[in-house]
Amino acid sequence: HELRTPLAEMGAVRDGFDGVAAAAPLAALRASLAAMTRTVDGLIALARYEAGLETPAIEPVELRGLLATLLRARDADIAARGLVLDLEGPGELWVSTDAALLERILANLLGNAIDHAPVGSRIALRAAQDDAGAVTITCSNAAPALDAKDVNQFGERYFHPAGATVDRRHVGLGLALSQAIATQLGLVLGFELGDGTLRARLTGLRAI
């Protein structure tokens, strides 16, 4: 179904090209192709991670800089939705992990928060180290439309909360992929909902 819908849309617009009037059908075609590509890429990556075919490349990673880079990449979306982003934690925090895989997890979590948090609300992104050197990354955002049942299904493939608006950027694989990557890295990715706030928490990192 996730592939048939974009293909059906492409079939519907292929006969509609007529000079200047082709702009709208072409835009729809591009969006459908992008959605299908994200689905295929996500499925391939998820299968590889779950099969243990990807080997993490462990290296020093500076968390504050990584989080700031991810935020800058979404500046336009943050501004368009009137969101306020709080980046909390020490000015510099180094951990030992696979930078590319960690970035993929965090990009998914941050992307979900930016795209689904209520317009004009606040998102808190926090990296903290305890006295034993354990590092936890938390992403929190208002989620008034979610309930506990929804959160329990996070990580299931193609899951969309009941009543959620269809968004081509989210095909229901991001959290499943993030869970699989976290497992590969020896990390734990969990979600909790309280007082209308969703908190995604990544634990298991160690400071260096």
C-alpha positions as YAML, in Angstrom:
chain: A
units: angstrom
residues:
- id: 1
  name: HIS
  ca: [0.00, 0.00, 0.00]
- id: 2
  name: GLU
  ca: [2.82, 2.45, 0.88]
- id: 3
  name: LEU
  ca: [4.24, 2.04, -2.63]
- id: 4
  name: ARG
  ca: [0.99, 1.62, -4.57]
- id: 5
  name: THR
  ca: [-0.42, 4.99, -3.54]
- id: 6
  name: PRO
  ca: [2.48, 7.09, -4.92]
- id: 7
  name: LEU
  ca: [2.50, 4.94, -8.08]
- id: 8
  name: ALA
  ca: [-1.22, 5.44, -8.57]
- id: 9
  name: GLU
  ca: [-0.79, 9.19, -8.21]
- id: 10
  name: MET
  ca: [1.97, 9.18, -10.81]
- id: 11
  name: GLY
  ca: [-0.29, 7.30, -13.19]
- id: 12
  name: ALA
  ca: [-3.05, 9.83, -12.67]
- id: 13
  name: VAL
  ca: [-0.88, 12.81, -13.60]
- id: 14
  name: ARG
  ca: [1.16, 11.36, -16.46]
- id: 15
  name: ASP
  ca: [-1.49, 12.28, -19.06]
- id: 16
  name: GLY
  ca: [-2.01, 15.78, -17.72]
- id: 17
  name: PHE
  ca: [1.07, 17.49, -19.11]
- id: 18
  name: ASP
  ca: [0.03, 20.46, -21.27]
- id: 19
  name: GLY
  ca: [2.64, 23.19, -21.59]
- id: 20
  name: VAL
  ca: [2.49, 25.65, -18.72]
- id: 21
  name: ALA
  ca: [-0.38, 23.66, -17.23]
- id: 22
  name: ALA
  ca: [2.10, 20.83, -16.63]
- id: 23
  name: ALA
  ca: [3.64, 22.62, -13.63]
- id: 24
  name: ALA
  ca: [1.11, 21.32, -11.09]
- id: 25
  name: PRO
  ca: [1.11, 17.69, -12.35]
- id: 26
  name: LEU
  ca: [4.92, 17.71, -12.41]
- id: 27
  name: ALA
  ca: [5.03, 18.98, -8.82]
- id: 28
  name: ALA
  ca: [2.64, 16.19, -7.77]
- id: 29
  name: LEU
  ca: [4.78, 13.67, -9.62]
- id: 30
  name: ARG
  ca: [7.95, 14.85, -7.90]
- id: 31
  name: ALA
  ca: [6.27, 14.66, -4.48]
- id: 32
  name: SER
  ca: [5.07, 11.11, -5.20]
- id: 33
  name: LEU
  ca: [8.52, 10.03, -6.36]
- id: 34
  name: ALA
  ca: [10.12, 11.55, -3.26]
- id: 35
  name: ALA
  ca: [7.63, 9.76, -0.99]
- id: 36
  name: MET
  ca: [8.26, 6.44, -2.73]
- id: 37
  name: THR
  ca: [12.02, 6.92, -2.57]
- id: 38
  name: ARG
  ca: [11.89, 7.61, 1.18]
- id: 39
  name: THR
  ca: [9.81, 4.49, 1.71]
- id: 40
  name: VAL
  ca: [12.16, 2.26, -0.28]
- id: 41
  name: ASP
  ca: [15.28, 3.74, 1.31]
- id: 42
  name: GLY
  ca: [13.77, 3.35, 4.77]
- id: 43
  name: LEU
  ca: [12.80, -0.28, 4.17]
- id: 44
  name: ILE
  ca: [16.24, -1.17, 2.85]
- id: 45
  name: ALA
  ca: [18.03, 0.56, 5.74]
- id: 46
  name: LEU
  ca: [15.69, -1.01, 8.30]
- id: 47
  name: ALA
  ca: [16.24, -4.50, 6.86]
- id: 48
  name: ARG
  ca: [20.01, -4.05, 6.94]
- id: 49
  name: TYR
  ca: [20.07, -2.79, 10.53]
- id: 50
  name: GLU
  ca: [17.73, -5.50, 11.78]
- id: 51
  name: ALA
  ca: [19.82, -8.16, 10.02]
- id: 52
  name: GLY
  ca: [23.01, -6.81, 11.59]
- id: 53
  name: LEU
  ca: [24.54, -6.05, 8.19]
- id: 54
  name: GLU
  ca: [25.64, -2.56, 9.20]
- id: 55
  name: THR
  ca: [28.67, -2.35, 11.48]
- id: 56
  name: PRO
  ca: [28.92, 0.84, 13.57]
- id: 57
  name: ALA
  ca: [32.07, 2.92, 13.03]
- id: 58
  name: ILE
  ca: [32.88, 4.12, 16.53]
- id: 59
  name: GLU
  ca: [34.52, 7.52, 16.87]
- id: 60
  name: PRO
  ca: [34.43, 10.60, 19.15]
- id: 61
  name: VAL
  ca: [31.29, 12.69, 18.56]
- id: 62
  name: GLU
  ca: [30.62, 16.14, 20.04]
- id: 63
  name: LEU
  ca: [26.91, 16.16, 20.86]
- id: 64
  name: ARG
  ca: [26.30, 19.89, 21.23]
- id: 65
  name: GLY
  ca: [27.68, 20.58, 17.77]
- id: 66
  name: LEU
  ca: [25.73, 17.71, 16.21]
- id: 67
  name: LEU
  ca: [22.44, 18.87, 17.74]
- id: 68
  name: ALA
  ca: [23.08, 22.47, 16.66]
- id: 69
  name: THR
  ca: [23.78, 21.32, 13.09]
- id: 70
  name: LEU
  ca: [20.53, 19.34, 12.97]
- id: 71
  name: LEU
  ca: [18.59, 22.35, 14.21]
- id: 72
  name: ARG
  ca: [20.15, 24.65, 11.60]
- id: 73
  name: ALA
  ca: [19.12, 22.22, 8.85]
- id: 74
  name: ARG
  ca: [15.46, 22.70, 9.90]
- id: 75
  name: ASP
  ca: [15.61, 26.46, 10.49]
- id: 76
  name: ALA
  ca: [13.09, 27.22, 7.73]
- id: 77
  name: ASP
  ca: [10.54, 24.70, 9.03]
- id: 78
  name: ILE
  ca: [10.98, 25.88, 12.61]
- id: 79
  name: ALA
  ca: [10.37, 29.50, 11.57]
- id: 80
  name: ALA
  ca: [7.42, 28.60, 9.32]
- id: 81
  name: ARG
  ca: [5.64, 26.85, 12.20]
- id: 82
  name: GLY
  ca: [6.53, 29.51, 14.77]
- id: 83
  name: LEU
  ca: [8.26, 27.01, 17.03]
- id: 84
  name: VAL
  ca: [10.62, 27.87, 19.88]
- id: 85
  name: LEU
  ca: [13.61, 25.55, 20.23]
- id: 86
  name: ASP
  ca: [15.50, 25.21, 23.49]
- id: 87
  name: LEU
  ca: [18.88, 23.48, 23.24]
- id: 88
  name: GLU
  ca: [19.93, 22.61, 26.77]
- id: 89
  name: GLY
  ca: [23.09, 21.07, 28.18]
- id: 90
  name: PRO
  ca: [26.82, 21.70, 28.51]
- id: 91
  name: GLY
  ca: [28.63, 23.75, 25.90]
- id: 92
  name: GLU
  ca: [30.66, 20.72, 24.86]
- id: 93
  name: LEU
  ca: [29.91, 17.05, 25.44]
- id: 94
  name: TRP
  ca: [31.86, 14.23, 23.78]
- id: 95
  name: VAL
  ca: [30.68, 10.64, 23.45]
- id: 96
  name: SER
  ca: [32.01, 7.59, 21.65]
- id: 97
  name: THR
  ca: [29.61, 6.22, 19.02]
- id: 98
  name: ASP
  ca: [28.90, 6.05, 15.28]
- id: 99
  name: ALA
  ca: [28.34, 9.68, 14.23]
- id: 100
  name: ALA
  ca: [26.27, 8.92, 11.11]
- id: 101
  name: LEU
  ca: [23.98, 6.45, 12.86]
- id: 102
  name: LEU
  ca: [23.45, 8.69, 15.88]
- id: 103
  name: GLU
  ca: [22.70, 11.59, 13.55]
- id: 104
  name: ARG
  ca: [20.03, 9.53, 11.82]
- id: 105
  name: ILE
  ca: [18.29, 8.74, 15.11]
- id: 106
  name: LEU
  ca: [18.38, 12.35, 16.28]
- id: 107
  name: ALA
  ca: [17.26, 13.71, 12.90]
- id: 108
  name: ASN
  ca: [14.22, 11.43, 13.03]
- id: 109
  name: LEU
  ca: [13.32, 12.44, 16.58]
- id: 110
  name: LEU
  ca: [13.81, 16.13, 15.91]
- id: 111
  name: GLY
  ca: [11.96, 15.92, 12.59]
- id: 112
  name: ASN
  ca: [8.95, 14.32, 14.25]
- id: 113
  name: ALA
  ca: [8.89, 17.01, 16.93]
- id: 114
  name: ILE
  ca: [9.18, 19.88, 14.44]
- id: 115
  name: ASP
  ca: [6.57, 18.49, 12.04]
- id: 116
  name: HIS
  ca: [4.00, 17.38, 14.63]
- id: 117
  name: ALA
  ca: [4.27, 19.76, 17.59]
- id: 118
  name: PRO
  ca: [1.48, 22.37, 17.72]
- id: 119
  name: VAL
  ca: [2.19, 25.58, 15.84]
- id: 120
  name: GLY
  ca: [3.85, 28.16, 18.08]
- id: 121
  name: SER
  ca: [4.78, 25.62, 20.77]
- id: 122
  name: ARG
  ca: [8.13, 24.90, 22.39]
- id: 123
  name: ILE
  ca: [10.51, 21.99, 21.75]
- id: 124
  name: ALA
  ca: [13.22, 21.17, 24.27]
- id: 125
  name: LEU
  ca: [16.31, 19.27, 23.16]
- id: 126
  name: ARG
  ca: [18.58, 18.30, 26.05]
- id: 127
  name: ALA
  ca: [21.86, 16.41, 26.42]
- id: 128
  name: ALA
  ca: [22.86, 15.62, 30.00]
- id: 129
  name: GLN
  ca: [25.66, 13.69, 31.70]
- id: 130
  name: ASP
  ca: [25.31, 12.17, 35.16]
- id: 131
  name: ASP
  ca: [28.07, 11.69, 37.74]
- id: 132
  name: ALA
  ca: [28.83, 8.21, 36.40]
- id: 133
  name: GLY
  ca: [29.43, 9.51, 32.87]
- id: 134
  name: ALA
  ca: [26.16, 8.20, 31.41]
- id: 135
  name: VAL
  ca: [24.71, 10.54, 28.77]
- id: 136
  name: THR
  ca: [21.02, 10.94, 28.01]
- id: 137
  name: ILE
  ca: [19.50, 12.86, 25.11]
- id: 138
  name: THR
  ca: [15.88, 13.97, 25.50]
- id: 139
  name: CYS
  ca: [13.56, 15.59, 22.96]
- id: 140
  name: SER
  ca: [10.31, 16.94, 24.41]
- id: 141
  name: ASN
  ca: [7.36, 18.56, 22.68]
- id: 142
  name: ALA
  ca: [3.67, 19.19, 23.27]
- id: 143
  name: ALA
  ca: [1.53, 16.38, 21.86]
- id: 144
  name: PRO
  ca: [-2.09, 17.04, 22.87]
- id: 145
  name: ALA
  ca: [-3.52, 14.68, 20.23]
- id: 146
  name: LEU
  ca: [-1.58, 11.60, 21.40]
- id: 147
  name: ASP
  ca: [-2.66, 9.07, 24.00]
- id: 148
  name: ALA
  ca: [-0.86, 6.24, 25.79]
- id: 149
  name: LYS
  ca: [-2.00, 3.68, 23.22]
- id: 150
  name: ASP
  ca: [-0.35, 5.66, 20.44]
- id: 151
  name: VAL
  ca: [2.95, 5.87, 22.32]
- id: 152
  name: ASN
  ca: [2.92, 2.11, 22.95]
- id: 153
  name: GLN
  ca: [2.85, 1.60, 19.18]
- id: 154
  name: PHE
  ca: [5.78, 3.88, 18.44]
- id: 155
  name: GLY
  ca: [8.40, 1.91, 16.52]
- id: 156
  name: GLU
  ca: [5.89, -0.23, 14.65]
- id: 157
  name: ARG
  ca: [6.28, -0.03, 10.88]
- id: 158
  name: TYR
  ca: [3.79, 2.24, 9.09]
- id: 159
  name: PHE
  ca: [2.15, 3.32, 12.32]
- id: 160
  name: HIS
  ca: [0.26, 6.61, 12.22]
- id: 161
  name: PRO
  ca: [-1.80, 7.85, 15.19]
- id: 162
  name: ALA
  ca: [-5.55, 7.79, 14.65]
- id: 163
  name: GLY
  ca: [-6.72, 11.01, 13.06]
- id: 164
  name: ALA
  ca: [-3.21, 12.12, 12.12]
- id: 165
  name: THR
  ca: [-2.89, 14.28, 9.02]
- id: 166
  name: VAL
  ca: [-1.22, 12.44, 6.14]
- id: 167
  name: ASP
  ca: [2.26, 13.86, 5.59]
- id: 168
  name: ARG
  ca: [4.41, 12.67, 2.70]
- id: 169
  name: ARG
  ca: [7.55, 13.29, 4.75]
- id: 170
  name: HIS
  ca: [6.48, 10.65, 7.30]
- id: 171
  name: VAL
  ca: [5.78, 7.18, 5.91]
- id: 172
  name: GLY
  ca: [5.78, 5.44, 9.28]
- id: 173
  name: LEU
  ca: [9.30, 4.01, 9.17]
- id: 174
  name: GLY
  ca: [11.34, 6.66, 10.98]
- id: 175
  name: LEU
  ca: [10.84, 5.46, 14.53]
- id: 176
  name: ALA
  ca: [11.17, 1.78, 13.58]
- id: 177
  name: LEU
  ca: [14.45, 2.64, 11.88]
- id: 178
  name: SER
  ca: [15.59, 4.68, 14.88]
- id: 179
  name: GLN
  ca: [14.81, 1.78, 17.24]
- id: 180
  name: ALA
  ca: [16.80, -0.63, 15.05]
- id: 181
  name: ILE
  ca: [19.78, 1.73, 14.86]
- id: 182
  name: ALA
  ca: [19.72, 2.32, 18.61]
- id: 183
  name: THR
  ca: [19.86, -1.44, 19.15]
- id: 184
  name: GLN
  ca: [22.86, -1.69, 16.83]
- id: 185
  name: LEU
  ca: [24.61, 0.99, 18.88]
- id: 186
  name: GLY
  ca: [23.77, -0.65, 22.20]
- id: 187
  name: LEU
  ca: [21.45, 2.23, 23.11]
- id: 188
  name: VAL
  ca: [17.87, 2.35, 24.36]
- id: 189
  name: LEU
  ca: [15.27, 4.61, 22.73]
- id: 190
  name: GLY
  ca: [12.10, 5.08, 24.77]
- id: 191
  name: PHE
  ca: [9.02, 7.30, 24.71]
- id: 192
  name: GLU
  ca: [6.72, 8.54, 27.44]
- id: 193
  name: LEU
  ca: [3.67, 10.78, 27.49]
- id: 194
  name: GLY
  ca: [2.76, 12.92, 30.48]
- id: 195
  name: ASP
  ca: [0.70, 16.08, 30.93]
- id: 196
  name: GLY
  ca: [0.30, 16.39, 27.18]
- id: 197
  name: THR
  ca: [4.06, 16.32, 26.56]
- id: 198
  name: LEU
  ca: [5.84, 13.63, 24.57]
- id: 199
  name: ARG
  ca: [9.39, 12.82, 25.65]
- id: 200
  name: ALA
  ca: [11.74, 10.77, 23.50]
- id: 201
  name: ARG
  ca: [14.73, 9.62, 25.53]
- id: 202
  name: LEU
  ca: [17.93, 8.05, 24.18]
- id: 203
  name: THR
  ca: [20.11, 6.42, 26.83]
- id: 204
  name: GLY
  ca: [23.25, 4.28, 26.88]
- id: 205
  name: LEU
  ca: [25.80, 6.79, 25.58]
- id: 206
  name: ARG
  ca: [28.98, 7.25, 27.58]
- id: 207
  name: ALA
  ca: [30.94, 10.48, 27.93]
- id: 208
  name: ILE
  ca: [34.63, 10.52, 27.01]
...
